[in-house]
Amino acid sequence: MAMVDVTVRGAGIFGLSIAWICAQRGAEVRVVDPHGPGAGASGGLVGALAPHVPENWNAKKAFQFDSLVMAESFWKGVEAAGGVSPGYGRLGRLQPIPDARALEMARKREASAQKLWQGHAAWTVRQLSELGAWVPPSASGFVIHDSLSARMHPRRACSALVSALSVRGVEVVSDAPDQGAVVHAKGFAGLEELNKAFGRPLGNGVKGQAALLRFDAGDVPQLFADSLHLIPHADGTLAIGSTSERDFKDSKGTDEALDDVIERAMRAMPILHGAEVIERWAGVRPRSRSRAPMLGAWPGQTGHFIANGGFKIGFGMAPKVAEVMADLILEGNDEIPEGFRVEDNL
């Protein structure tokens, strides 16, 4: 078996993205996952790449902003290399504004976004009358429209990365020994291993349920209404999600909680009534104690690194996570921000 520079354990969005950037920089890479690519939370349905609110700015929000700005070129490069579309589209997002107080807050955030987003995107308040049929009902008559949010199909994104890696000679294998630097990017299962290794909880799993509808909305913004994401995908489907369940017995089973999500989505967007539900999905997303991605060297384990805790924002964070992890692993350049380090969760 050929020697490699980097062994990535875990073929979810973090592991595949890190492998891709390392391979682009000339490293010999191997990805190891006994369950195959996108088998865990990264094999979901939703794919909402959306920013944090533009206020109370901190390292986490800045990191995610940078990653969302990077996303278009990142995914364009992946698709160009492997020939598989991730379904990426930066089409923005609409959110209903329920009342006068929320409208006042939205206008303040409109001003702060002009400063914080540095012209890369806008957060604007718009009247329903300015928009077409694809807009959620809003009691105030206004919605928030941000131009930074993007969609992608999680499974297609994983397939696009696998294809791009394959072109560079990097395969995803079910088993292989550690060689070179080792990146542990195993999601919920990896988080449980870390909790055991450190003898304390570094994070936990949060179950999410989502649904896929047969509804072709076209190239329109995603919606965030009644705390739900509604994502029109490029393949003529529409994803709805999701729940956040800390206590669960069946990690992959769907139940009445998802029925409620579907009902709420159809109330939020009546045009969806009658659309066929073609898939119901459940999975467990890894959330670190700090609620930010957990990145960096494994304390006390020379040559081992951790990339975990994507939770609900893993796909949006992945381009920047891959860059900073490749900087650290290949060049010893540590640009991981405060709050993202493994030590911050100990």
N, C-alpha and C positions, 0 to 999 in steps of 0.2 A: 504494500500500500504506500502510495507516494506521501512524502512528508508535506505537512501543511504548516502555514504560519499562524493561522487562526482557526480554532474549532469553535463553532457556534452551536450551543445546545439549546434547541428550541426554534421551530420554524413558524412562529407567529409573526406579527408585523414588526416587532422590535428585532427579533433575530434575523429575519430575512433582509430588513433594511440595513442593519449593521453589516451583514455579510456582503450586501451589494456595494456599499461604499468602500469597505475594505478591499474587495475584489477590484473595484475601479481604480484604487490606488496601487494596484500591483501585487497585493498579498495573495498567497495561495490559501484558499478558504475551503472549509468543509462544514456543512450544516447537518446536524444530527437531530432527528426527532423520530421516536419509535411510532408515533401516530400519524406522521406525514404533515405536509404544510397546512396551516390554517385549521388545525383540528380542534383548537380550543376556542377562546373568546374571539380570536381573529377570524374565525369562520362564520361570523354573524351576518346580519342582514342590513344593518342601519346605515353606517358610513356617513355620519354627520361630522364634517370637519368645521367646527364652529368656534369662534373666539370667546374669551371671557369678556365680561362687561368692561368697557373702557373707563375705569375709575379705580381708585385705590391700587395704583400700579405697583407690582412687585415682581420678583424674579420669575415666578411661575408664569404670570401673565405675559411678561416680556419674552420669555422662552417660547411660549406657545405662539405668540404673535409672529416671531421670527420664523418659526417652523411653517405656519400657514402661508406666509409670504413666499417661502422657499418651495412650497409644495408643487406649484405648477411646473417649474423647471425640473424638479425631482421626478415627478411622474411622467413628464414628457420624455425624459431621458430613459426611464425604465421601459416605456412603451417602444421607443425607437430601437432600443437594444434587443428586446425580446419579441417584438411584434404582437404582443397581447395587450389589449386596452384594460386599464384599471377602472374604467368608467368615471374618470375624474372630470369634474367640471366646476369651475369657480363661478357659480350662478347666484350667489348671495342667499340671504335668508329674510323671511318676513315673520314678524311677531306682533300679534294684536296688542293694543294698548287699552286696558280695561276701563280706566277712569281718569279724571282730571289730575289726580295726584301722580299717577304713573306717567301721564303725558308730560307733566312738568319735569319729572325725573329724566324721561327720555330726551327732552330738549337739552338738559344739562349734559347728558352723556354725549349728545351730538357734538357739543362744543369740545368736550374733553377728548373725543376721538380725533378731532382735527389736529390736536396737539400730539396725542400719544401714538396715533397710527401713521404720522409723518407723511401723509399723502399717498400711502400705499393702498388705502381703502377708506371707505366712508361709512359712518353710522348716521342715518338720516331718518327724520320723522316725515311720513308721507300720508296724505289723505287717501282713503279707500277709493274715492272718485278718480284719483290719478292712475289707478291700476286696473288691470283687466279682470277676467273671471277667476283667475287663480290667486285668490287672496282670502285669508281667513276672516270670518265675521269679527267685527271689533265694536264693542259697545261705545267707545269714544269716537269712532269714525276715523281713527288714525292707526297706523302700524309703524313699527320700526323696520327699516330696511338696511341691512348691512351688506356691503359688497365684498367682504372678506371670506364669508362662509363658502364652503365648497362641498360637493358630494363626491362619493366614490362608492363602488360596490366592494365591500371587504374581501369577499372570496376572489373576485376578479383581480383585486389589487395583489393578493397573495400569489395568484397564478401568474400575474404579470412579472412579479419579482422572481418567481421560480424560473420562468422562461428566460428572463434577462440573465440570471445567474448561470443557467445551463449553457447559454451562448458563450459565456466566459469559462466554461469547463467546471463550474461549481454545481455539484449535485446535492440533493437532500437525501441522506441515507438514514436507515433505521437504527444503525448501531455502528460505532467506531470508537477507538480509543482517543483519549485526550492527546492532542499534539499542538505545540506552539501555545500561544495565548488562548485561554478558554473563556468564552463568554457564556454566562448562564442567563438565558432569556426564556425561561420555561413557564411564564405566566403563573396561574393559580397553583399548579403543581410545584413549581419552583419556589413560590412564596411559602408554601407549606414546608418545603425542605429547608428554606432559610430560617423559618421559625424554630424548627427542630435543631438546626446546626448552632444557632445563637442562644437557644434556650429561653427565648422570649418572643413575643409577637412583634414582627416587623411590619405586619399587615394582615389583611384577611381577604376572603373572596366575597364578592357581592353578585348574587345571581341577577341576571337580566333576561326578560322575555320580550320577544319581538315578533312581528308578523310581516309577511310579504303579500301584497295585493296585486292582482292583475289590473293595472290602471296606468295608461300611458298619458302622463301629464305633459310630456314634451320637455324642452329645455327651459325649465322655470325654476324660481328659487325654492329652496327647502323652506319648510314652515316649522316654527316652534310655538305650539299653542297648547294650553292646558298641561304644561310641563312635558309635552310629548314632542318627539322629532318625527316629522313626516318628510321622507326623502324620495323625490321622484328620481328613479335611476334611468340611465341611458338605454337600458334594454327593455323599456316599456313596463317595468314593474314599479311599485311604490312601497317603500319600507316604512313601518311604524314601530316606534319603540320609545322608551322601554321601561320595564319595572326596575326597581332597586331593592333587592331582598337580601337582608343580612342573615336571616334565619331561614334555612331551607333544608329539606331532606333529600329531594330528588333534584340533582344539579342540572339535568337535561330535559326534565319533563315540563310541559306547559299545562296551565290550568286556568281557573276562572280569573286569575289576575291578568292574564293576557286577553281574555274575553272583555274585561273592563277597559283595557288599553284600546282595543279595537272600537268599542262603543264610544269611548271619549273622542277618539280620532274622527269618527264619523259625525259626532256632534260639532266638533271644532271645524270640520270641513264637510258640509253636507253633500257636496258633489261626489263624495266617495261612497255614498249609500248604494248598495247593490253590487259593489266591486267584489270579485271573487277572492277569497283568502286562499292563496296557493301554497303557503308554507307557514308553519308555526315553529319558532326556534327558541331555545333556551340555552344559556351557558353561564359560566362563572367568570367574572372579570376580576383581575388582581388589583387590589387597592392597598397601597402602602400606608403606614401610619401617618406620614406627612401629607398624604393625598397627592403628592407630586410623584412623577416617575422616580424610581430609585436606581441611581446610576453610579458607576465607578468601580474602583478596585475592591475586591473581596478582602476585608480586613483579616490579616494573618494568613492569607492564602496567596503566596507570590505567583503571579502569572494568571490569576483567575479574576474575572470581572463579572459584575452583575448589571443587568438591564431588565428591570421589572417594574410593575406597578402602573401600567398604562391606563388601567381602569376604563373610563368612558372616553378618554381623549388620546388613546394610543396611536390611532391612525393620524390624527392631526399633529401629534408630537414627533412621529417617526422620522421625518427628514432631518430635523435638528438633533434628535437623539442619536441617529446614525452618524452624523458628522462629529459630534463631541466624543462619542465612544471610539470612532476610528482615530481621532486625534490622540486620544489617551492611549489606546492599545498599540498603535503603530508608531507614534512619534513621542509618546510620553508627555504630551501637552495636555494639561488638565484645565479645561474650561467649563467644568460642570459647576453650575451656580449653587449658591447657598440654598439649602432646603431640598436639594435633589440628591444629596450624597447618601450612601448607605448608612454612614454614621449618624445622619439626622434621624434615622428611624430606630436607633438602638436605645 
